[in-house]
């Protein structure tokens, strides 16, 4: 029986599309398609600031809560996460580094400092550091409070919010600690959403949707009124907006088949889209940098579809490649290449603590 969660896959797909589009367009005029500051495409990328990484973190927390650590299983749990996340991250980061060194790209790192790409923020791969550290934190809390899973998540959320707003680890790049503290409250929020009683969740849908809409409207108005406004990750409004928007989307359980299909390959797209985007940027420059709107659509589609094609090819190839490139086990006879990240179906009800 297919146990995919179309609502979770839809949100994964949405987060993927937003992130890939940002990287295709470019975060600065010197990157991507080279659109100037305050260009409509640049503003569009800015408007998704509180949607992209907070939503990824909310989903990571929610998915953890569906398959939490078991008593006495911390080592095997974290070992499994290392195989699923760290090994393919290291492979993809190495491949991205080789490409940049060969082409003189912006992410070139001298050979003597190459080891830094695995331990410090490097392109989009810092998110894997953050997820691993969040998983370790919530696992320890769950093991310490085995009968109080919701309390464990609330403690993580409270501590995470305090650290988010504090001076702690600001500017600390080792294991992406600064960026990890940016994501902890959102990750914990996802865990809480998975552990709340269903009757409470049902009552929260409209308030969360309203709060998320208000946050997005305020951010949109501020951005349009002052396109040069600096957006800071670890700031009070970023905390409120990231939580309300991310949790509202999770509560609404949207289902869009095209996004859900992309979401089934979200980790592969996340790892490898920037390699494709960089090649597309070279082709765009060679073509004389034509009209950017069509280029943004075409580039985003290509940077999503080629990693998915890679996923299929690697899974069909079998052997050690799925584990190395994707963090997955080889397919068994009769299985399809989109088998990764299967989730349990949504529970009819969640008992109160």
C-alpha positions in Angstrom: 0.0 0.0 0.0 1.3 3.5 -0.9 1.8 5.4 2.4 2.9 8.7 0.9 1.5 11.9 2.5 0.4 14.1 -0.4 0.0 17.1 1.9 3.6 16.8 3.1 4.9 16.1 -0.4 3.0 19.1 -1.7 4.7 21.4 0.8 8.1 19.8 0.1 7.5 20.5 -3.6 6.5 24.1 -2.9 9.7 24.7 -0.8 11.8 23.1 -3.6 10.3 25.2 -6.3 10.8 28.4 -4.3 14.4 27.6 -3.4 15.4 26.5 -6.9 13.7 29.6 -8.4 15.7 31.8 -6.0 19.0 30.1 -7.0 18.2 30.3 -10.8 17.3 34.0 -10.6 20.2 34.7 -8.2 20.2 36.3 -4.8 22.4 39.2 -6.0 22.9 41.0 -9.4 26.4 39.3 -9.7 24.8 35.8 -9.5 22.2 33.8 -11.4 20.5 35.6 -14.3 22.1 38.9 -13.3 18.8 40.8 -12.7 19.4 44.2 -11.0 18.3 44.9 -7.5 14.6 45.8 -7.3 13.8 43.9 -10.5 10.4 42.2 -10.2 12.1 38.8 -10.2 14.5 39.9 -7.5 11.6 41.2 -5.4 9.7 38.0 -6.0 12.6 36.0 -4.6 12.7 38.3 -1.6 9.0 37.8 -0.9 9.6 34.1 -0.3 12.2 34.8 2.4 10.0 33.5 5.2 8.7 30.6 3.2 11.7 28.7 2.0 14.0 27.5 4.8 11.5 27.8 7.7 9.1 25.6 5.7 11.8 23.0 5.1 12.6 23.0 8.8 8.9 22.7 9.8 8.5 19.7 7.5 11.7 18.1 8.8 10.4 18.4 12.4 7.0 17.1 11.4 8.4 14.1 9.6 10.7 13.3 12.6 7.7 13.2 14.9 6.1 10.5 12.6 9.2 8.3 13.0 10.9 9.4 16.3 13.8 7.8 18.1 13.1 4.7 20.1 14.3 4.0 23.6 17.8 2.5 23.4 18.0 3.3 19.7 19.8 6.7 19.6 23.0 5.3 18.0 21.2 3.4 15.3 18.8 6.3 14.7 21.5 8.9 14.3 23.6 6.4 12.3 20.7 6.0 9.9 20.3 9.7 9.6 24.0 10.1 8.8 23.7 7.5 6.0 20.5 9.1 4.7 21.7 12.8 4.9 25.4 13.2 5.6 26.9 10.7 3.0 24.9 12.1 0.0 25.5 15.6 1.2 29.3 15.0 1.3 29.1 13.4 -2.2 27.0 16.3 -3.7 29.2 19.0 -2.0 32.3 17.3 -3.4 30.8 17.2 -6.9 29.8 20.9 -6.6 33.3 21.8 -5.4 34.9 20.0 -8.3 32.6 21.8 -10.8 33.5 25.2 -9.3 37.2 24.5 -9.2 37.1 23.4 -12.9 35.1 26.4 -14.0 36.4 29.1 -11.6 33.0 29.4 -10.0 32.1 31.5 -7.0 32.1 28.5 -4.7 35.7 27.6 -5.5 37.7 26.6 -2.4 41.5 26.0 -2.5 42.4 22.3 -2.2 44.2 22.9 1.1 40.9 24.2 2.6 38.6 21.7 0.9 37.8 20.0 4.2 35.9 23.2 5.2 33.1 22.5 2.8 32.0 19.6 5.0 32.1 21.4 8.3 31.2 25.0 7.5 28.4 26.6 5.5 28.9 25.8 1.8 26.2 26.7 -0.7 22.9 25.1 0.3 24.5 22.2 2.1 24.5 24.0 5.5 20.8 22.9 5.9 22.0 19.3 6.5 24.2 20.4 9.4 21.1 22.2 10.9 18.8 19.2 10.5 21.3 16.7 12.0 21.8 19.0 15.0 18.0 19.5 15.4 17.5 15.7 15.2 20.1 15.1 17.9 18.5 17.7 20.2 14.9 16.4 19.9 16.1 12.8 20.1 17.8 13.5 23.4 14.8 15.4 24.7 12.4 12.5 23.7 14.6 10.0 25.4 14.7 12.1 28.5 10.9 12.5 28.6 9.7 9.3 27.1 6.1 9.7 28.4 5.9 13.4 27.5 6.6 13.8 23.8 4.7 17.0 23.4 6.4 18.5 26.4 9.8 17.6 24.9 8.9 19.4 21.7 7.6 22.5 23.6 10.8 22.6 25.6 12.8 22.6 22.4 10.6 25.3 20.9 10.9 27.5 23.9 14.7 27.1 24.2 15.0 27.4 20.4 13.1 30.7 20.4 15.2 32.1 23.2 18.5 31.1 21.4 17.1 32.4 18.1 16.7 35.9 19.6 19.8 35.8 21.8 23.4 36.7 20.8 24.3 33.0 21.1 26.4 31.6 18.2 25.8 34.6 16.0 28.5 34.6 13.3 29.6 31.1 14.3 30.1 29.1 11.1 31.4 25.8 12.5 28.7 23.2 11.7 26.6 26.1 10.6 25.7 26.9 14.2 24.4 30.4 13.6 22.1 29.1 10.8 21.1 26.1 12.9 19.8 28.3 15.7 17.8 30.2 13.0 16.0 26.9 12.2 15.5 25.3 15.6 12.2 27.0 16.5 10.7 26.1 13.1 11.8 22.5 13.4 10.4 22.3 16.9 7.1 23.8 15.6 6.8 21.0 13.1 7.3 18.4 15.9 4.6 20.1 18.0 2.1 20.2 15.1 2.6 16.4 14.7 2.0 15.7 18.4 -1.0 17.9 19.1 -4.3 16.2 19.6 -6.3 16.2 16.4 -9.1 18.1 18.0 -6.7 20.9 18.8 -5.2 20.9 15.3 -8.7 21.3 13.9 -9.3 24.4 16.0 -5.9 25.9 15.0 -6.4 25.7 11.3 -8.2 29.0 10.9 -6.2 31.0 13.5 -2.9 29.8 12.0 -4.1 30.6 8.4 -5.1 34.1 9.5 -1.8 34.6 11.3 0.2 33.3 8.4 -1.7 35.5 5.9 -1.2 38.6 8.1 2.5 37.9 8.5 3.0 37.5 4.8 0.9 40.6 4.0 3.0 42.7 6.4 6.2 41.4 5.0 5.0 41.9 1.4 3.9 45.5 2.2 7.2 46.3 3.9 9.2 44.9 1.0 7.2 46.7 -1.7 7.3 50.0 0.1 11.1 49.7 0.8 12.7 47.2 -1.6 16.1 48.0 0.0 14.9 47.0 3.4 17.4 44.5 5.0 15.9 41.2 6.0 17.6 39.7 9.0 17.2 36.0 9.7 17.5 36.0 13.5 15.1 38.9 14.2 11.8 38.9 16.1 9.6 39.4 13.0 11.5 36.6 11.2 10.6 34.2 14.0 6.9 35.2 14.0 6.6 35.2 10.2 8.5 31.9 9.7 6.4 30.1 12.3 3.0 31.5 11.4 3.5 31.0 7.7 5.1 27.5 7.9 2.7 26.2 10.5 -0.3 27.6 8.7 0.7 25.8 5.5 1.2 22.6 7.5 -2.2 22.9 9.1 -4.0 23.6 5.9 -2.7 20.3 4.4 -2.7 21.5 0.8 -2.6 18.8 -2.0 -1.4 19.7 -5.4 -0.4 16.7 -7.5 2.4 18.5 -9.5 4.0 19.8 -6.3 3.5 16.5 -4.5 5.3 14.7 -7.4 8.3 17.1 -7.1 8.2 16.7 -3.3 8.8 13.0 -3.6 12.3 13.9 -4.8 12.8 16.9 -2.7 16.1 15.8 -1.1 17.6 14.9 -4.4 16.5 18.2 -5.9 17.9 20.0 -2.9 21.3 18.4 -3.2 21.9 18.7 -6.9 19.8 21.6 -8.3 22.5 24.2 -7.9 24.9 22.2 -10.1 22.3 22.3 -12.9 21.5 25.9 -12.2 25.2 26.9 -12.6 25.4 25.1 -15.9 22.2 26.9 -17.0 23.7 30.3 -16.0 26.7 29.6 -18.2 24.4 28.8 -21.2 22.3 31.9 -20.5 25.4 34.1 -20.5 26.7 32.5 -23.8 23.3 33.1 -25.3 23.7 36.8 -24.6 21.5 37.0 -21.4 18.1 37.2 -23.2 14.8 38.1 -21.6 15.0 36.9 -18.0 11.4 35.9 -17.3 11.3 33.0 -19.6 14.8 32.1 -18.5 13.7 32.0 -14.9 10.9 29.6 -15.7 12.9 27.4 -18.0 15.9 27.3 -15.7 13.8 26.5 -12.7 12.1 23.6 -14.5 15.4 22.2 -15.8 17.1 22.5 -12.3 14.2 20.5 -10.9 13.7 17.9 -13.6 17.4 16.9 -14.1 18.0 16.0 -10.5 14.8 13.9 -10.6 16.1 12.2 -13.7 19.4 11.6 -11.8 17.4 10.0 -9.0 15.7 7.6 -11.4 18.9 6.7 -13.1 20.8 6.1 -9.8 18.0 4.0 -8.3 17.8 1.9 -11.5 21.6 1.5 -11.6 21.6 0.0 -8.1 24.6 -1.3 -6.3 26.4 1.3 -4.0 25.2 4.3 -6.0 21.9 4.9 -4.3 23.5 5.0 -0.9 26.3 7.2 -2.0 24.4 9.7 -4.2 21.0 9.7 -2.7 21.3 8.1 0.8 18.9 5.4 -0.2 18.9 1.6 -0.3 18.8 0.0 -3.7 15.4 -0.9 -5.1 13.9 -4.3 -4.5 12.3 -6.1 -7.4 9.0 -4.4 -8.4 9.7 -1.1 -6.5 9.5 2.3 -8.2 12.2 4.9 -8.1 10.1 7.3 -6.1 10.1 5.1 -3.0 12.2 7.4 -0.9 10.8 9.2 2.2 7.6 7.2 2.5 5.6 8.5 5.5 2.9 6.9 7.6 -0.6 8.0 6.8 -2.1 10.9 8.8 -3.5 9.6 12.1 -7.2 9.9 12.7 -6.5 11.3 16.2 -3.5 11.9 18.4 -4.0 11.2 22.1 -3.4 14.1 24.5 -0.4 14.0 26.8 
